[in-house]
Amino acid sequence: MTSKHYLDQMQALATFAGLPDWFRAIQNQAHSVWQDLQLPVIERVKYHRWPLLSQEVVAPQTLEEPLLYGLDAALAEQDHLSGQIVHVGNHTLVESLDQDLVDQGVIVTDLFQALADYPDLVKEHLFSVIGAHEDQIEAYHTAFMNGGLFIYVPRNVAVTLPLEALLVQDSRYGQAFNKHVLIVLEQGASLDYVERLETYGDKPNSATYFVEVVVKAGAQIKYSAVDTLGAKSHAYIKRYAQTARDAKIDWAIGELNDGNVILDLDTYLNGDGSESQVQIVGISTGKQIQGIDSKVVNRGNHSVGNILQHGVILDRATLTFNGIGLIEKYAKGADAQQESRVLMLSEKARGDANPILLIEEFEVTAGHAASVGQVDEEQLYYLMSRGLSREAAEYLVVRGFLGPVIVQMPSAEIRRQLVEIIDRKLSGLEGSQED
């Protein structure tokens, strides 16, 4: 698109959403600089030719024809949840929350609606973890943001049952999916958050999907997500969190997309005694490229950050794990551990596990483990000697390889979804339906 057309797209978004002046000013600033900035560097992943920044931002059809995708299933699953929010295309179609949580001040709503209803609260936290225009992806995303969610848990409020969010890229039409999720937990709050990111339709589309999580002193969040964007999607997913004193965030993420995807996940342990556990499972198939960049920054004394990520590659696909642990100066007693392992089931697969430890302080502990390799032929021989075909044996080896990560994920529902999707991704291996 030309610059003039980009401006038209911005004006269409602003008119549609009724955004406040301060937010428009941030968008205008991002728009003025985004084409002059550089793309962020993801080590060992070449994504600069992906069509991430060149697409229509608003498809007018979707403003008139909301896709009622997944509503029946969503409404049927409410019994075991504290609430739900469903965002499809450019529409938030479902917002539900237990009344006792509403009475305690919990907020679950569309981000653009929150900009109108809670402008001061949103302004305080939006872009506090992810910059508005520090690189080209951020600036483009800010300038052309077309939806998102806002979740707020007040001080000392516990959301004990899972809160589920379903976000669907509507690819019936050609349109960018530039969504922003802001989650704020006040002091002593807790939240079990489950997220699904999906695609409906088969038009080639781009996505910039950003999540900011603000975890204040003593608060805890379990953030579980399964990403299954479509084969014709090119996506840059950025999930960042910051923790205050004695706060904790546990990430449990399945990158099971069919298209080309970057997952850029950063956790900033700012407070003393804060903690983060990062667990990621990834599978790449066909000719897709996935790059997973996980970073934990220890800033607080006695902060703890652990990264565990396992991935499997089939066919001609590519999967790269970057595990980055940074212990900054004055973070005494900090601990940073990481493990990244990649299993390849094809000689034409391309895998990489890149461990990086950066330590600026004494009196800390840190360690890393990384491996990339083909399926162990001795394991296969043993299983095949028990009567299994090679394909069935490979399937069991893969399930065993991913198992140690899956079993540590805190959400039973996410574990179930992961197993189902993994089975689908591995369906070419004979015997996968027998398990």
C-alpha positions as CSV (number, residue, x, y, z in Angstrom):
1,M,0.0,0.0,0.0
2,T,1.0,3.6,-0.5
3,S,1.5,6.0,2.4
4,K,-1.7,7.8,1.5
5,H,-3.6,4.5,1.6
6,Y,-2.0,3.7,5.0
7,L,-3.3,7.0,6.3
8,D,-6.8,6.2,4.9
9,Q,-6.6,2.9,6.8
10,M,-5.7,4.7,10.1
11,Q,-8.6,7.1,9.7
12,A,-11.0,4.3,9.1
13,L,-9.8,2.5,12.3
14,A,-10.1,5.7,14.3
15,T,-13.5,6.5,13.1
16,F,-14.7,3.0,13.7
17,A,-13.3,2.7,17.2
18,G,-13.8,6.2,18.5
19,L,-10.4,6.2,20.1
20,P,-9.3,8.9,22.7
21,D,-7.0,11.7,21.7
22,W,-4.0,10.5,23.7
23,F,-4.2,7.1,22.0
24,R,-4.5,8.7,18.6
25,A,-1.5,10.8,19.3
26,I,0.6,7.6,20.0
27,Q,-0.8,6.0,16.9
28,N,0.1,9.1,14.8
29,Q,3.6,9.1,16.2
30,A,4.0,5.4,15.4
31,H,2.7,6.0,11.9
32,S,5.2,8.8,11.3
33,V,8.2,6.7,12.0
34,W,7.4,3.0,11.2
35,Q,8.6,2.9,7.7
36,D,12.0,4.4,8.7
37,L,12.6,1.8,11.5
38,Q,14.3,-1.5,11.4
39,L,12.8,-4.9,11.9
40,P,13.8,-6.5,15.2
41,V,16.5,-9.2,15.0
42,I,15.5,-12.8,15.8
43,E,18.7,-14.8,15.9
44,R,19.0,-17.4,13.2
45,V,15.6,-16.6,11.7
46,K,15.3,-14.9,8.4
47,Y,11.8,-13.4,8.2
48,H,12.5,-10.0,6.5
49,R,10.7,-11.1,3.3
50,W,7.5,-12.2,5.0
51,P,4.5,-10.1,4.0
52,L,3.9,-8.8,7.6
53,L,3.5,-5.1,6.9
54,S,1.9,-4.7,3.5
55,Q,-1.7,-5.7,3.9
56,E,-5.1,-4.0,4.1
57,V,-5.8,-3.3,7.8
58,V,-9.6,-3.2,7.6
59,A,-11.8,-5.3,5.5
60,P,-15.1,-3.5,5.3
61,Q,-17.1,-6.7,4.9
62,T,-16.1,-7.8,8.4
63,L,-17.6,-4.7,10.0
64,E,-21.0,-5.8,8.7
65,E,-20.8,-9.6,8.7
66,P,-19.3,-10.8,12.0
67,L,-18.3,-14.4,11.8
68,L,-20.1,-16.4,14.5
69,Y,-17.1,-18.8,14.7
70,G,-16.9,-21.1,17.7
71,L,-19.8,-19.5,19.6
72,D,-21.8,-22.7,20.2
73,A,-18.7,-24.5,21.5
74,A,-17.7,-21.5,23.6
75,L,-21.1,-21.1,25.2
76,A,-21.2,-24.8,26.0
77,E,-18.0,-24.7,27.9
78,Q,-18.8,-22.1,30.5
79,D,-19.4,-24.3,33.5
80,H,-15.7,-24.8,34.3
81,L,-14.7,-21.2,33.6
82,S,-14.9,-18.0,35.5
83,G,-15.5,-16.1,32.3
84,Q,-15.0,-16.0,28.6
85,I,-14.2,-13.5,25.9
86,V,-14.4,-14.2,22.2
87,H,-12.9,-11.9,19.6
88,V,-13.4,-12.8,15.9
89,G,-12.0,-10.6,13.1
90,N,-12.7,-7.1,14.3
91,H,-15.6,-8.0,16.6
92,T,-15.8,-9.0,20.3
93,L,-18.8,-11.3,20.2
94,V,-18.8,-12.7,23.8
95,E,-18.0,-11.2,27.1
96,S,-19.0,-13.2,30.1
97,L,-17.8,-13.1,33.7
98,D,-19.0,-14.5,37.0
99,Q,-21.1,-11.9,38.9
100,D,-19.1,-12.2,42.1
101,L,-15.9,-11.2,40.1
102,V,-17.8,-8.3,38.5
103,D,-18.8,-7.1,41.9
104,Q,-15.1,-7.3,43.0
105,G,-14.1,-5.1,40.1
106,V,-12.6,-7.6,37.6
107,I,-12.8,-6.3,34.1
108,V,-12.9,-8.4,30.9
109,T,-13.7,-6.4,27.8
110,D,-12.7,-5.3,24.3
111,L,-9.6,-3.1,24.3
112,F,-11.1,-0.4,22.3
113,Q,-14.2,-0.4,24.6
114,A,-11.8,-0.2,27.6
115,L,-10.1,2.9,26.0
116,A,-13.5,4.6,26.1
117,D,-14.7,3.2,29.5
118,Y,-11.5,3.1,31.5
119,P,-9.1,5.5,29.8
120,D,-7.0,6.4,32.8
121,L,-6.5,2.7,33.8
122,V,-5.6,1.7,30.2
123,K,-3.3,4.7,29.7
124,E,-1.4,3.8,32.9
125,H,-0.4,0.4,31.6
126,L,-0.7,0.3,27.8
127,F,2.8,0.2,26.2
128,S,4.4,-0.1,29.6
129,V,5.9,-3.5,28.8
130,I,6.0,-3.4,25.0
131,G,7.1,-0.2,23.4
132,A,4.8,1.7,21.1
133,H,7.4,2.4,18.4
134,E,10.8,1.1,19.3
135,D,11.2,-1.0,16.1
136,Q,9.3,-1.4,12.9
137,I,7.0,-4.2,14.0
138,E,6.0,-2.3,17.1
139,A,5.4,1.0,15.3
140,Y,3.4,-0.7,12.5
141,H,1.4,-2.7,15.1
142,T,0.6,0.5,17.1
143,A,-0.3,2.6,14.1
144,F,-2.6,0.0,12.6
145,M,-4.0,-1.8,15.7
146,N,-7.5,-3.0,14.9
147,G,-8.7,-4.6,18.1
148,G,-7.8,-6.5,21.3
149,L,-8.7,-7.3,24.8
150,F,-8.3,-5.7,28.3
151,I,-8.3,-7.8,31.4
152,Y,-7.9,-6.3,34.9
153,V,-7.8,-8.0,38.3
154,P,-8.0,-5.7,41.3
155,R,-5.9,-5.9,44.4
156,N,-6.1,-9.2,46.4
157,V,-8.8,-10.6,44.1
158,A,-8.4,-14.3,43.2
159,V,-9.8,-15.6,39.9
160,T,-9.7,-19.3,40.8
161,L,-11.5,-20.8,37.8
162,P,-9.8,-20.3,34.3
163,L,-10.7,-17.2,32.3
164,E,-10.7,-18.2,28.6
165,A,-10.0,-16.0,25.6
166,L,-10.6,-17.1,22.0
167,L,-9.2,-14.8,19.3
168,V,-9.9,-15.8,15.7
169,Q,-8.2,-14.4,12.6
170,D,-11.0,-14.0,10.1
171,S,-9.3,-15.0,6.9
172,R,-12.5,-15.1,4.8
173,Y,-11.2,-11.8,3.5
174,G,-7.8,-10.2,3.0
175,Q,-7.1,-8.2,6.1
176,A,-4.3,-7.7,8.7
177,F,-4.9,-9.1,12.2
178,N,-3.2,-6.5,14.5
179,K,-4.5,-7.3,18.0
180,H,-3.3,-6.2,21.3
181,V,-4.1,-7.8,24.7
182,L,-3.4,-6.0,27.9
183,I,-3.6,-8.0,31.2
184,V,-3.1,-6.2,34.6
185,L,-2.9,-7.9,38.0
186,E,-2.8,-5.5,40.9
187,Q,-1.0,-6.4,44.2
188,G,-1.8,-9.8,45.6
189,A,-4.2,-10.7,42.7
190,S,-4.2,-14.1,40.9
191,L,-5.5,-15.3,37.6
192,D,-5.6,-18.5,35.6
193,Y,-5.7,-17.4,32.0
194,V,-6.2,-19.7,29.0
195,E,-5.9,-18.4,25.4
196,R,-6.6,-19.8,22.0
197,L,-5.3,-18.1,18.8
198,E,-6.9,-19.5,15.6
199,T,-7.6,-18.8,12.0
200,Y,-10.9,-19.3,10.1
201,G,-10.7,-19.1,6.3
202,D,-8.0,-19.5,3.8
203,K,-7.1,-16.1,2.5
204,P,-3.4,-15.2,2.8
205,N,-3.2,-12.8,5.8
206,S,-0.7,-11.2,8.1
207,A,-0.8,-10.9,11.9
208,T,0.9,-8.9,14.6
209,Y,-0.4,-10.2,17.9
210,F,0.9,-8.4,21.0
211,V,0.3,-9.3,24.7
212,E,1.4,-7.2,27.6
213,V,1.2,-8.7,31.1
214,V,1.7,-6.4,34.2
215,V,2.1,-8.5,37.4
216,K,2.3,-6.3,40.5
217,A,3.8,-7.2,43.9
218,G,2.8,-10.6,45.2
219,A,0.4,-11.3,42.2
220,Q,0.4,-14.5,40.3
221,I,-0.8,-15.5,36.8
222,K,-0.8,-18.8,34.9
223,Y,-0.8,-17.9,31.3
224,S,-1.6,-20.8,29.0
225,A,-2.0,-20.5,25.2
226,V,-2.3,-22.7,22.1
227,D,-1.6,-20.9,18.8
228,T,-2.9,-22.6,15.7
229,L,-2.8,-19.9,13.0
230,G,-3.5,-21.1,9.4
231,A,-1.2,-22.3,6.7
232,K,-1.5,-19.0,4.8
233,S,-0.8,-16.8,7.8
234,H,2.4,-14.9,8.4
235,A,2.6,-13.8,12.0
236,Y,4.7,-12.0,14.5
237,I,3.5,-12.9,18.0
238,K,5.0,-10.8,20.9
239,R,4.2,-11.7,24.5
240,Y,5.9,-9.7,27.1
241,A,5.5,-9.6,30.9
242,Q,7.0,-7.7,33.8
243,T,6.9,-8.8,37.5
244,A,7.2,-6.8,40.7
245,R,8.4,-8.0,44.1
246,D,7.4,-11.6,44.9
247,A,5.2,-11.8,41.7
248,K,5.1,-14.8,39.4
249,I,4.1,-15.6,35.9
250,D,4.1,-19.2,34.5
251,W,4.0,-19.4,30.7
252,A,2.7,-22.6,29.0
253,I,2.5,-22.2,25.3
254,G,2.0,-24.5,22.3
255,E,3.2,-23.1,19.0
256,L,1.3,-25.5,16.7
257,N,0.7,-23.2,13.8
258,D,0.6,-24.2,10.1
259,G,2.0,-21.0,8.7
260,N,5.2,-19.0,9.2
261,V,5.4,-17.6,12.7
262,I,7.7,-15.7,15.1
263,L,7.1,-16.0,18.8
264,D,9.0,-13.3,20.7
265,L,8.5,-13.9,24.4
266,D,10.2,-11.8,27.0
267,T,9.8,-11.8,30.8
268,Y,11.3,-9.0,32.9
269,L,11.7,-10.1,36.6
270,N,12.0,-6.6,38.0
271,G,11.1,-7.3,41.6
272,D,13.1,-9.1,44.3
273,G,11.9,-12.7,44.7
274,S,9.9,-12.7,41.5
275,E,9.7,-15.8,39.3
276,S,8.8,-17.1,35.9
277,Q,8.6,-20.6,34.5
278,V,8.5,-20.8,30.7
279,Q,7.3,-24.0,29.0
280,I,6.9,-24.2,25.2
281,V,6.1,-27.0,22.8
282,G,6.5,-26.4,19.1
283,I,5.9,-28.5,15.9
284,S,6.8,-27.4,12.4
285,T,5.5,-29.4,9.4
286,G,5.5,-29.0,5.6
287,K,7.6,-26.1,4.5
288,Q,6.8,-23.7,7.3
289,I,9.2,-21.7,9.3
290,Q,8.8,-21.1,13.0
291,G,11.2,-19.1,15.2
292,I,10.7,-19.1,19.0
293,D,12.7,-16.5,20.9
294,S,12.3,-16.9,24.7
295,K,14.1,-14.4,27.0
296,V,14.1,-14.0,30.8
297,V,15.8,-11.0,32.3
298,N,16.6,-11.2,36.0
299,R,16.7,-7.8,37.5
300,G,15.5,-8.4,41.1
301,N,17.5,-10.1,43.8
302,H,16.8,-13.8,44.2
303,S,14.6,-13.7,41.1
304,V,14.2,-17.1,39.3
305,G,13.7,-17.7,35.6
306,N,13.5,-21.1,34.0
307,I,13.0,-21.9,30.3
308,L,12.0,-25.4,29.0
309,Q,11.2,-25.8,25.3
310,H,11.0,-28.9,23.1
311,G,10.2,-28.9,19.4
312,V,9.6,-31.4,16.6
313,I,10.2,-30.9,12.9
314,L,8.7,-32.9,10.0
315,D,9.1,-32.8,6.3
316,R,11.0,-29.7,5.0
317,A,10.1,-27.4,7.8
318,T,12.2,-25.2,10.0
319,L,12.1,-24.6,13.8
320,T,14.5,-22.4,15.7
321,F,14.7,-22.1,19.5
322,N,16.5,-19.2,21.0
323,G,16.8,-19.4,24.8
324,I,18.1,-16.2,26.4
325,G,18.9,-15.7,30.0
326,L,20.2,-12.4,31.2
327,I,21.1,-11.7,34.8
328,E,21.7,-8.0,35.1
329,K,24.1,-6.2,37.4
330,Y,23.0,-6.1,41.1
331,A,20.6,-9.1,40.7
332,K,22.3,-11.0,43.5
333,G,21.1,-14.5,44.2
334,A,19.3,-14.7,40.9
335,D,18.9,-18.0,39.1
336,A,18.5,-18.5,35.3
337,Q,18.2,-22.0,33.8
338,Q,17.2,-23.1,30.3
339,E,16.7,-26.2,28.2
340,S,16.0,-26.2,24.5
341,R,15.8,-29.5,22.5
342,V,14.8,-30.1,18.9
343,L,13.9,-33.5,17.3
344,M,14.0,-33.9,13.6
345,L,12.0,-36.6,11.8
346,S,13.3,-35.8,8.3
347,E,16.7,-35.4,6.8
348,K,15.4,-32.3,5.0
349,A,14.2,-30.7,8.2
350,R,16.1,-27.8,9.6
351,G,16.4,-27.2,13.4
352,D,18.4,-25.0,15.7
353,A,18.6,-24.6,19.5
354,N,20.6,-21.5,20.4
355,P,21.3,-21.1,24.2
356,I,22.5,-17.7,25.3
357,L,23.5,-16.8,28.9
358,L,24.5,-13.3,29.7
359,I,25.6,-12.8,33.3
360,E,26.6,-9.3,34.7
361,E,26.6,-10.2,38.4
362,F,28.5,-12.5,40.8
363,E,26.7,-14.7,43.4
364,V,24.2,-16.1,41.0
365,T,23.4,-19.5,39.5
366,A,22.8,-20.2,35.8
367,G,22.9,-23.1,33.4
368,H,21.7,-24.3,30.0
369,A,21.2,-27.4,27.9
370,A,20.5,-27.6,24.2
371,S,20.3,-30.4,21.6
372,V,19.3,-30.9,18.0
373,G,19.2,-34.3,16.4
374,Q,17.4,-37.0,14.4
375,V,15.2,-39.7,16.0
376,D,17.3,-42.2,17.9
377,E,17.5,-45.3,15.7
378,E,18.1,-47.5,18.8
379,Q,14.8,-46.4,20.3
380,L,13.0,-47.0,17.0
381,Y,14.6,-50.5,16.6
382,Y,13.5,-51.4,20.1
383,L,9.9,-50.4,19.5
384,M,9.8,-52.0,16.0
385,S,11.2,-55.2,17.5
386,R,7.9,-55.2,19.6
387,G,5.8,-55.3,16.4
388,L,5.3,-51.6,15.7
389,S,5.7,-50.1,12.2
390,R,8.4,-47.5,11.9
391,E,5.8,-44.7,11.6
392,A,4.0,-45.9,14.8
393,A,7.4,-46.1,16.6
394,E,8.3,-42.6,15.5
395,Y,4.9,-41.3,16.7
396,L,5.5,-42.8,20.2
397,V,9.1,-41.4,20.3
398,V,7.7,-37.9,19.5
399,R,5.0,-38.1,22.1
400,G,7.6,-39.2,24.6
401,F,9.9,-36.4,23.6
402,L,7.3,-33.7,24.1
403,G,5.8,-35.3,27.2
404,P,8.1,-33.8,29.8
405,V,7.1,-30.3,28.8
406,I,3.4,-31.0,28.4
407,V,3.0,-32.7,31.8
408,Q,4.5,-29.5,33.5
409,M,1.9,-27.2,32.0
410,P,-0.5,-26.1,34.7
411,S,-3.8,-26.2,32.7
412,A,-5.4,-29.6,32.2
413,E,-7.5,-28.1,29.4
414,I,-4.4,-26.8,27.6
415,R,-2.7,-30.2,28.0
416,R,-5.7,-31.9,26.4
417,Q,-5.8,-29.4,23.6
418,L,-2.1,-29.8,23.0
419,V,-2.3,-33.6,22.7
420,E,-5.3,-33.3,20.3
421,I,-3.5,-30.8,18.0
422,I,-0.2,-32.7,18.2
423,D,-2.0,-35.9,17.1
424,R,-3.4,-34.0,14.2
425,K,0.0,-32.5,13.2
426,L,1.5,-36.0,13.4
427,S,-1.4,-37.7,11.6
428,G,0.9,-38.7,8.8
429,L,2.7,-41.0,11.1
430,E,0.9,-44.4,11.0
431,G,-0.5,-45.5,14.4
432,S,-1.1,-42.0,15.8
433,Q,-4.8,-42.8,16.2
434,E,-4.1,-45.9,18.2
435,D,-2.8,-44.0,21.3
